[in-house]
Every structure is written in structure tokens, then in C-alpha cells.
Amino acid sequence: MKKILLVGALTVVGAQFAFCSIVQGGFHTDLSGGINIPVSYSESGFNNGLDMNRNNSVSAGYVLNAALLYGVANNNEMGIGLGVATLNASPTNAYKIFEEAYFSRSSLNSLTSIPIYFEDKYEFQGSSMTPFVLGRIGMNISRFSNADGWFNTSETIDPGLYLGVGAGIYITNNFYAELDANYYQLTDHLSFNNNTSNDTTNIFTTGLQLGYTF
């Protein structure tokens, strides 16, 4: 149901963007990069024969964004964007299977999220240093990179919802700084023989980015 609503929302904003493109003009590209700081990292889900207990110590990573925007009004821009955001985790994971076997992993893991989103950006023009606010909604595609793996296990990750809000200021006509807050959702399916675990992960981050408008 969530995926249907998300597709419907993207269709509506896409149609609005296409309509406005006929009336207004001015394509440009925003490129930015910076630090991705975790605020909250939580997991919840249903386990079938696989009792999962994860204690994660999550540390900061990096974030990159590229957005193609179109001026639909003098101070309003809409478009599509693609991002790459990483977080580093040093987990102490214990998987207990029918209280018989234990497996542990304590090596470094990296979570990479690739959000594909629609962006709406509003600029408060009228000064030499122009402030702006923005909002993003889209789909998040994630993957874990593990230094070591689990014996005889398989893992898949479903795409989830991505939301982002931000505020910044143009220091020059093209160069800007931005503070943002983001929400990433993913569903992790882990299987061991005939045992499965399905966990929904909710990740909230904040960060500082520096960018340039072409």
C-alpha cells in the first residue's frame, strides 16, 4: 500500500512539474556533498524461527547529491535528484536459532543508501546572500557491505521510503551551504536454512553539505 501511495504521489508531482515546464524556463543542476550524521537507527520486524538481537554503534559517513531543477517561478524550482549516502556501523550481532546455535559478527559494516527523489526548492530572493528551503520525497535503495559474511546465509533488502528537508544559503551566486535532515527506510530479509528474519530499519540523519549550482 505504501508503495502504491508513493508511486501515486510521484506521478502527481511529476505531472505538475511537466505542466510547469511548458510555462516557465530555466534548467540548472545542483551538485553537493558533505557529511552524513546519524541521529536515530532502529530495527523492528517479524522473525520466523530466527531470533535477532542487534546492538549497533553507528557513525557518520558521507553524502552526495545531484539534482536537475527547473524554474517554475521566479523563486521556486522543481526537479528530480539522485543521492548516495553512507553510514558506518560497528555492530555486535547475535543470531540465535532455536536456542541451539549462535553466530556473531563484530567487523565493520557500511550501509549505502541511494535515494531517487523529487525535489521542491524555494529561494528567498532580494539579498546578496540568498537563503532557501527545500523538500524531497522518493524511493530509497540500500545495501550493506560486510567485511565478513554469515555462514550459509542469504540477505536481500527491499527499497523503502525516502524523505528529506533542508535549509541553506547562497554564499555567492552559485556556491551554497545547506543543512538537511533525512529519513531512510528499508526492509532487510535474512535467511539461514529454513529460518527467516524480516526487519524494517528506520534511519534518521542530519548533515552539512556544500554545493554548487551550474
N, C-alpha and C positions, 0 to 999 in steps of 0.2 A: 504494500500500500504506500509506504514511504517513497519507494522508487517511482511509482506512478505519479504521486503528487510532485516529486522533484522534476520529472520529465515534463509534466504539465506546466509547472512554473517557468522552467527554462524555455518552453515553447512560447509562452505568453510574452516574456521579456524579449525573446528573440524576434517575435513579430513586431513588437514595439520598436526595437532597435532598427529593424529593416524599414519600417514606415518612416521613422525619423531621418534615416539616411537619405531618403528621397528629397526631404525638405531642406535639410541643413548640409553642411560640408565640412571637411577638415579631418582627415585621418592622421593619427600620430601614434607613436609607440612609447610606452613607459617600460624601462628596464631598471630593476632594483635588486639589491642584495644586502644581506646583513645577518644578524644573529637571531636564532630561534630559541626562546627560553621557555621551558615547560612550567606551567602553573599547576595543572592537575592531570593525573594519569590514573585511570580507574578501569577495572575489568569486571564484567558480570555476565553470567550466562548459564546454560544448562549443560550438565555433564552426564553422559551415559556410560557408567562403569569406569569413568576416569575422573578422579578427584584431583582438582588442580588448585594449587596454592602458590601464588606468585608474590614475591616481595621485590618490587622494582625500585632501584635508585636511578632516576632518570636525570640526565644532564643535558646541557644546551648543545644545539647543533647549528646548522646554517640554513638560510632560506634564500631562494632566488625566485623572482617573478618577472614575467614578460606579459604585457597586455597591449592589445591593439584596440585603441579607443577612437570614437568618432564624436565630434562636437554636435550634439543635438540642440544646443542652445549656447548663448554667449558664455555661460559659466557652468554648463552641465555636459558631461561626457559619458558615453556608454560603450561597452565593448566586451570582448572576450579575452580571457587570460589563461596562462599556464604557469604553474609554480612547481618548485621542488623544495621540500622542507625535510630536514633530518633531525633526529634526536638520538642521543647515545644512552644506552641503558646498561647498567651492571647488575643483572638480575641474579637472585638466588632462588632458583625454581625447584620445586619438589613435586613430582608427579607420582601419586600413589595409586596403584592399580589393584583393586580388590584386596588391599592391605597385605599384599604378598611381595610386590617388587617395587623398588624405589630407584629413581633415576634423578640425577642432579646435574645442573649446568650453571657455572658461575663465570663464564667467559663473557667478553664484551659483545654486545649486540647493537646493531644500528637499525633504527626504524626510518624508512624513507617514505614520505608521502608525496604524491603527485596530484595536486588539485587542478581540476579543469573547471573554470568558473565564468560566470557573467559578472561584470563589474559596472557599478554606477558611481561616478565621481563628480563631486560638486566643489567648485572653486569660489572663494570669496574674494572677487577681484576688487581693485580700487586702491591697492597699495603696492609699493615696490617689492615687498615680500608677501606673496600671495598664499594664504592658508587654504587648506582643502580638507574635505572629509570624503570617505568612500565606503561602500559596502560590497560584499562579494557573496555569491551563492553558487554552489556547484557540486561536483562529484569528486570524492577523494579516492585515489587508488594507492594502496600501501603495500609494502613488503618489508620483511625482516631479513637482515643479513646476520648470520650467526657464524661466529668463529669456529664453533664445533656443532655437530648435529646430534639428534637423538637416534639411538639405535632402533632400526626397524620402525620408523615413524614417517608420516607424511603430513604436510601442513599446507593449507590453502587459505587465502584471505580474500573476502568479498569486498567490493567497493562500498563506500558509505557516503554520508553527507559531509559537505564542507561548508562552513560559514566563516566570514571574516569581516571585520570592521577596522577602520583606520583613520588617522588624522595626521596631517603633516603641514609642511610649509615649503614654498619655493624660495630657496635662498638666492637664486638667480632666475633668469627667465627659463632655464632648462634644468638646473640642478636642484634637487629637493631632498628633504629628510622626512621620514614617516615612522610613526609609532602605530603598531597594529595589535589586534587580538584575534585569535583564530580558534576554531573548533574543528577537529578531525574525528570522524567515526569510522570504525572498521569492524568486521566480524571475522574472527580467527577460528578456523576449523582444524583441529589436531586429532589425528587418529593413530592408535597403537594396536595392531592386530584388529580385534573386533571392538575395541573401546574407542569412544569418540568424546571430544570436548568442543563445544561451540560457545565462544566467548565474544561478547561485544565490548570493544575498547573505546572509551571516550577520552579524548586528549584535548586539553585547553593549553594554548601557548600565547605568549606575547613576544614582542620583538622590536628591534630598531633596524630600519633599513635606510640606505642611501640610494638615490635613484637619479636617473637622467631621462628627460623627455626628448625624443627625436621628432 
